Amino acid sequence: MNDIQHIAGYALIVIGMGFDVLGCVGILRFPDAYNRLHATTKCITLGTCAILLGTFILKGFCVTGAKAIICAIFILAISPVVAHALARSAHKSGVKLCEKSAIDKYKEDGN
């Protein structure tokens, strides 16, 4: 493995860790459940997939690399669906939006 692969792999892992840390900050700083859900979905999708892609670059085409790619594909496919389901169920159970929220599409649609 050459130096460019090491640099690219570790750079993706560091970038992914940065996204995950910013997602954790978003959980603490955002005012309501919907904004927090947005922050966690973005950090999972971008951060964790970047870490897994960096792992694949470092490990190559082996069992570990294949598992990393399979996990990244699974996360990319499932994370938006889960976030939507959680937001919709929170809205249906009466979780209020922040006062500063500009629009409530679920309420407008009558759901």
KEPA-250815 format. One record per residue: x, y, z of N, C-alpha, C in turn; residue in three letters. Coordinates in pm, whole numbers, plus 50000, padded with zeros to 5 digits. Each point is the difference from the previous one (the first is absolute). Last residue first. Example, Ala and Ser with C-alpha at 12.3 -4.5 7.8 and 13.67 -1.06 7.14 Angstrom:
<lumtors>
512854977550708500825011950006499235010950073SER;500294942849993499115011950000500905012050000ALA;
</lumtors>
This chain:
<lumtors>
448145155750811500444986950051500195000450147ASN;498775035649661498954993850078500364986350055GLY;502545035149743499454988949923498894992750074ASP;502355035950208499335005249882499344989049920GLU;502674988650371498755006250045499215005449881LYS;504264982049916499084989550043498665005750043TYR;503545029849887499394993649883499034988950039LYS;501955044850233499694986550043499244993149887ASP;503535046250089498934993249929499834985950056ILE;503115033250185499285008149903498784992949942ALA;502654998650499499824992349876499095007749905SER;501205012150462500635007049888499864992549867LYS;498464982650424499225011949969500545007349877GLU;500644946850046500535012050064499155012149958CYS;497504953449985501155006249936500475011950083LEU;497344955850207499895013449943501305004449934LYS;497514950750089501225007350034499985013449926VAL;496584962849982499815013250060501245007350043GLY;499074956749754499814998450145499975013350072SER;500714997549527498684994050028499764998350150LYS;504235015949853498955009849970498624994650033HIS;503674971250043500075010650102498915010449976ALA;500504966349680499404994650124500065010250113SER;502045011649591498564998749982499324994750126ARG;504705002649990499415013549998498494999349988ALA;502434959449975500065005750135499355013850005LEU;500374979049579499054992850085499995005550142ALA;503195017249697498655004149963498964993250088HIS;504464987250054499815013850046498595004949967ALA;501314957749838499804999750145499755014050054VAL;501094996049548498694994050024499684999950149VAL;504315014849851498925009649971498604994550029PRO;503754969950074500005011750086498925010349966SER;501064958249743499074999250112499885013150080ILE;503014992849612498654996349961498995001550114ALA;504685008350064499495009649902498564996949960LEU;502234969750285499745012750069499435010349904ILE;501374958649820498844998250087499645013050070PHE;503924999449746498834999349912498724998550083ILE;504044998450234499785013549947498785000349909ALA;501434958050167499425008350107499705014149950CYS;502264971149707498634995250020499305008350108ILE;504565008549926499195004749888498544995650015ILE;503084984650322499875014550009499135005549888ALA;501124954149998499035003050105499785015150013LYS;503344985449706498684996649948498915003050102ALA;504495005650132499605010149902498634997449943GLY;501854967850291499715012450073499545011049905THR;501434959049815498754998250073499615012850072VAL;502985010149595500074988450088498684999150074CYS;502365034749661499004989749969500254987550082PHE;501745047050203499954994549865498914989549984GLY;501745030550382500054985450003499984993649862LYS;499785048450060501164995050073500134984849992LEU;496275021449802501225004149930501244994550070ILE;495824992950207500124992149877501275003649924PHE;498955025450378500404986450039500174991249878THR;498295042949931501425000650037500544986550042GLY;495425003449921500735000949874501505001150024LEU;497195000450376499994986849937500725000049866LEU;499475040950225500874991250079500084986249936ILE;496995030249812501375004249972501004991450077ALA;495444993450087500354994949867501415004349959CYS;498275016550404500264985750010500364994049866THR;498885046750010501144996650085500334985250001GLY;496175017049754501275005249948501204995150082LEU;495624985350132500174997649858501375004549951THR;498815007850452500094985749972500304997749853ILE;499285043850138501284995150051500144985149976CYS;495955020949874501125004849918501324994450051LYS;496134990750250499954993349870501165004249912THR;499445021250418500484986250014499974992649868THR;498315044350014501444999950028500534985750010ALA;495355006149949500705004149878501524999350021HIS;497264992850370499944988549910500725003149869LEU;499475034850305500984990350050500044987649913ARG;496735032149908501335005149965501094990650047ASN;495654989050125500124999249854501355005249952TYR;498705002350464500304986349957500234999149850ALA;501045047450230498914990350009500404986649940ASP;503105039050050498945002250098498934989250010PRO;505614998149899498765002749929498804999750094PHE;504644990050143499695014049976498645002749937ARG;502004955650108499985008150121499465014149977LEU;500514969749638499054994050094499895008750126ILE;503245011849680498645003349957498954994250092GLY;504494988450067499785013950041498595004449961VAL;501344958349849499814999750147499775014050055CYS;501084996349546498674994550025499694999250148GLY;504315012449868499055010949975498564995350017LEU;503364967650038500095009450113499035011649980VAL;500384969349648499344993850115500045009050122ASP;502295013649610498565000549980499264994050119PHE;504664996650008499595014050014498495001649981GLY;501964958149920499955002750144499575014450026MET;500694987849554498824993350056499855002350148GLY;503885015849789498845007849956498714993950056ILE;503944976150078499995012450079498815008849962VAL;500684960949748499634996550136499945012450089ILE;501515005049558498564997150004499544996350140LEU;504595006449937499305012749982498494997950004ALA;502844962350009499965006950129499305013549990TYR;500504975449600499224992450097499895007150134GLY;502755018749660498585000949965499144992750102ALA;504684997250052499555013850021498515001249971ILE;502034958549911499985002850144499445013950028HIS;500674988049552498874992750058499905002350150GLN;503675018249775498795007149960498764993050057ILE;504374980850054499725011250092498715007349964ASP;500424947849862500845011849990499535011350093ASN;499924943450002499155011750000500905012450000MET;
</lumtors>
